[in-house]
Amino acid sequence: MSKTLSTKKSKRPGCLLIVIALVFITASGVYFSTAGIRDAKRLEQTLIDRYDWANNYTPSLDGAIPPQRVENFIRVRQAVQTQCLDYQAVLTSIANLDKIDSNQDTTAGEAASTGMEGFKSAFSAGPKMIKFSNTRNQALVNEEMGIGEYIYIYLTAYGQQLASEPDSPYSAMEEAYLSPRARKEFIQILNNQLAALEASAQQASHTELADRLRQEIEALETGSQTSPWPDGSIGAARESLAPYQQEIAELYCSGVVKIELLQKNRGFRLEG
């Protein structure tokens, strides 16, 4: 009996240490995530103060993108690649959880290992998302590019890849698709371009472009297209991107589209 009591007593410190460790890890995660959110929002507010809100961005009349701006965009894409791969790994681990029940050949040990990896990935998703936003926002600050311009180039450059997401390994993931907010803001950006075009003296020479913009806006508003330019961009925008097409395509990050264009809520401002 004394041996049993001794064994029970010896287990208590171990259990207590595990509980303390879990509390510490959770508290640390909350603290660093909150700090990360503050940093991301401060950086984003800097971008808004300098370049305005995304939906106020107006592309050039014909949609052309100067080579220097395309190169700035490419450097932002290069900056987020590590975070992109990290978040894809999270999505893959979470997706593997769904395969456990359907795979009858999975052993109990394999299922437990997969389940633990999925749990760890789910726990790390928030901090990784914040790190992604921080990296993107800092890269935009460095490249002197507002979020509106970034969204315009991103969705103009990656229309075909976005349309192919339903066939990607991440097709079941919400993160793989354009958010309603990003789609709404891109519609407004195209409306800004169309309005500027209609008000200009060049309207007569760009009637085809104006018609295509109206069609694109309507398709996105009605939902007949889930993503912009599924057959690729058009006109001057297409010509601007053509010399960089391969490099831009290689920097596309499947499965992380929603995270790519994530923004802070309006009205949230951190002073100081």
C-alpha positions in Angstrom: 0.0 0.0 0.0 2.8 2.3 0.8 4.3 1.6 -2.6 1.0 2.6 -4.2 0.8 5.8 -2.3 4.4 6.6 -3.2 3.7 6.0 -6.8 0.6 8.3 -6.7 2.6 11.0 -5.0 5.4 10.7 -7.5 3.0 11.2 -10.4 1.5 14.4 -9.0 4.5 16.7 -9.6 4.7 15.5 -13.2 1.0 16.2 -13.9 1.3 19.6 -12.2 4.3 20.4 -14.4 2.4 19.4 -17.5 -0.6 21.6 -16.5 1.8 24.6 -15.7 3.5 24.0 -19.1 0.2 24.0 -20.9 -0.9 27.2 -19.1 2.4 28.9 -19.9 2.3 27.9 -23.6 -1.3 29.1 -23.9 -0.6 32.4 -22.1 2.6 32.9 -24.2 0.7 32.2 -27.4 -2.0 34.7 -26.5 0.5 37.3 -25.5 2.7 37.0 -28.6 -0.3 36.8 -30.9 -1.8 39.9 -29.4 1.6 41.7 -29.7 1.7 40.4 -33.3 -1.8 41.7 -34.1 -0.8 45.2 -32.7 2.3 45.3 -34.9 0.4 44.1 -38.0 -2.3 46.7 -37.4 0.2 49.5 -36.8 2.0 48.7 -40.1 -1.3 48.5 -41.9 -2.4 51.8 -40.5 0.8 53.3 -41.8 -0.1 52.1 -45.3 -3.6 53.5 -45.0 -2.3 56.9 -43.8 0.1 57.1 -46.7 -2.0 55.5 -49.6 -5.6 55.5 -48.4 -8.0 52.6 -48.0 -7.8 49.8 -50.6 -11.1 50.5 -52.2 -10.1 54.1 -53.0 -7.2 53.0 -55.3 -7.7 54.0 -59.0 -5.6 52.2 -61.6 -4.3 54.0 -64.7 -7.1 54.6 -67.3 -6.1 51.7 -69.5 -5.0 49.5 -66.5 -1.3 49.6 -67.5 1.2 48.9 -64.7 4.6 50.6 -64.9 7.5 48.1 -64.9 8.9 49.5 -61.6 5.6 48.8 -59.9 5.5 45.3 -61.2 9.0 44.8 -59.8 7.9 46.3 -56.5 5.1 43.8 -56.5 7.5 40.9 -57.2 9.6 41.8 -54.3 6.6 41.8 -52.0 5.8 38.3 -53.4 9.3 37.2 -52.7 9.1 38.5 -49.1 6.1 36.4 -48.2 7.2 33.1 -49.7 8.5 31.6 -46.4 5.3 32.4 -44.6 3.3 31.1 -47.6 5.0 27.7 -47.3 4.5 27.6 -43.5 0.8 28.3 -43.8 0.4 25.7 -46.6 2.0 23.2 -44.2 -0.7 24.1 -41.6 -3.5 23.6 -44.1 -2.0 20.2 -45.2 -1.8 19.0 -41.6 -5.4 20.0 -40.9 -6.6 18.4 -44.2 -4.9 15.1 -43.1 -7.3 14.9 -40.2 -10.2 14.4 -42.5 -8.4 11.5 -44.1 -8.0 9.5 -40.9 -11.6 8.2 -40.7 -11.8 7.4 -44.4 -8.6 5.5 -44.5 -9.3 2.0 -42.9 -5.6 1.0 -43.2 -4.5 3.7 -40.8 -3.2 2.3 -37.5 -4.0 3.7 -34.1 -0.5 5.0 -33.8 -0.6 6.7 -37.2 -4.0 8.2 -36.4 -2.7 9.5 -33.1 0.3 11.0 -34.7 -1.7 12.6 -37.5 -4.2 13.9 -35.0 -1.5 15.5 -32.8 0.1 17.1 -35.9 -3.3 18.5 -36.9 -3.9 19.8 -33.4 -0.5 21.5 -33.3 -1.1 23.0 -36.8 -4.6 24.3 -35.8 -3.1 25.9 -32.7 -0.3 27.6 -34.8 -2.6 28.8 -37.5 -3.4 32.2 -35.8 0.2 33.2 -35.0 1.3 32.1 -38.5 -1.5 34.2 -40.1 -0.4 37.2 -38.1 3.2 36.7 -39.1 2.1 36.5 -42.7 0.3 39.8 -42.4 3.2 41.4 -40.7 5.6 40.3 -43.3 3.4 41.4 -46.2 2.7 44.8 -44.6 6.3 45.5 -43.9 7.2 44.5 -47.5 4.5 46.9 -48.8 6.0 49.7 -46.6 9.4 48.9 -47.9 8.2 49.0 -51.5 6.1 52.1 -51.0 3.0 50.3 -52.2 -0.5 50.7 -50.8 -2.8 47.7 -50.2 -5.2 48.9 -52.9 -2.5 48.8 -55.6 -1.3 45.5 -54.2 -4.8 44.0 -54.5 -5.2 45.4 -58.0 -1.9 43.9 -59.3 -2.4 40.6 -57.4 -5.9 39.9 -58.7 -5.0 41.1 -62.2 -1.9 38.9 -62.3 -3.3 35.8 -60.7 -6.8 35.5 -62.2 -6.2 32.2 -63.9 -4.5 30.6 -60.9 -7.4 31.7 -58.6 -9.9 30.2 -61.0 -8.0 26.9 -60.7 -8.2 26.7 -56.9 -11.2 24.3 -56.9 -8.8 21.7 -58.5 -5.9 22.4 -56.1 -4.9 20.3 -53.1 -6.5 23.0 -50.9 -9.9 23.0 -52.7 -11.8 22.2 -49.5 -10.1 25.0 -47.5 -11.8 28.4 -47.0 -8.4 30.1 -47.2 -7.9 29.1 -50.8 -10.5 31.5 -52.1 -11.1 35.2 -52.4 -12.9 36.7 -49.4 -16.2 38.6 -49.9 -14.4 41.8 -48.7 -11.5 41.4 -51.2 -13.9 40.8 -54.0 -16.0 43.8 -53.1 -12.9 46.0 -52.9 -11.6 44.8 -56.3 -15.0 45.6 -57.8 -14.8 49.1 -56.4 -11.2 49.5 -57.8 -12.5 48.5 -61.2 -15.4 50.9 -60.8 -12.8 53.6 -60.0 -11.0 52.8 -63.2 -14.1 52.8 -65.2 -15.3 56.1 -63.8 -12.0 57.7 -64.5 -12.0 56.3 -68.0 -15.6 57.6 -68.7 -14.7 61.0 -67.5 -11.6 61.3 -69.6 -11.0 62.6 -73.1 -9.7 59.2 -74.0 -13.1 57.5 -73.5 -13.7 57.2 -77.3 -10.5 55.3 -77.9 -11.2 52.8 -75.0 -14.8 51.8 -75.6 -13.9 48.1 -75.8 -12.0 48.3 -72.5 -14.9 50.1 -70.8 -17.2 47.4 -72.0 -14.9 44.6 -70.7 -14.7 46.4 -67.3 -18.5 46.6 -67.1 -18.8 42.9 -67.9 -16.1 42.0 -65.3 -17.8 44.1 -62.6 -21.2 42.6 -63.3 -19.8 39.0 -63.3 -18.2 39.6 -59.9 -21.2 41.3 -58.4 -23.7 38.6 -59.6 -21.4 35.8 -58.6 -21.2 34.3 -62.1 -17.4 34.6 -61.5 -16.0 33.7 -58.1 -12.6 35.3 -59.0 -11.5 38.1 -61.3 -10.2 37.6 -64.9 -10.5 33.8 -65.0 -9.1 33.8 -68.5 -6.3 36.2 -67.7 -6.1 40.0 -67.6 -6.7 42.1 -70.7 -5.3 44.9 -72.7 -2.5 47.1 -71.3 -2.6 45.3 -68.0 -1.8 42.0 -69.7 0.9 43.6 -71.7 2.5 45.1 -68.6 2.6 41.8 -66.8 3.8 39.7 -69.9 7.5 40.2 -69.4 7.3 39.1 -65.8 4.7 36.3 -66.3 6.8 33.3 -65.4 8.4 34.9 -62.4 5.0 36.1 -61.0 3.5 32.7 -61.7 6.2 30.9 -59.7 5.5 33.2 -56.7 1.8 32.3 -56.6 0.8 30.7 -53.3 -2.1 28.2 -53.7 -4.4 27.8 -50.7 -3.5 31.0 -49.0 -5.4 33.5 -51.1 -7.7 34.7 -48.3 -4.7 35.2 -46.0 -2.8 37.0 -48.8 -5.3 39.8 -49.0 -6.4 39.9 -45.3 -6.9 43.4 -43.9 -7.7 45.0 -40.5 -11.2 46.1 -39.8 -12.2 49.7 -40.6 -12.4 52.0 -37.6 -9.6 50.1 -35.7 -6.8 52.6 -35.1 -3.8 52.4 -32.8 -2.4 55.7 -31.7 1.2 56.2 -30.9 
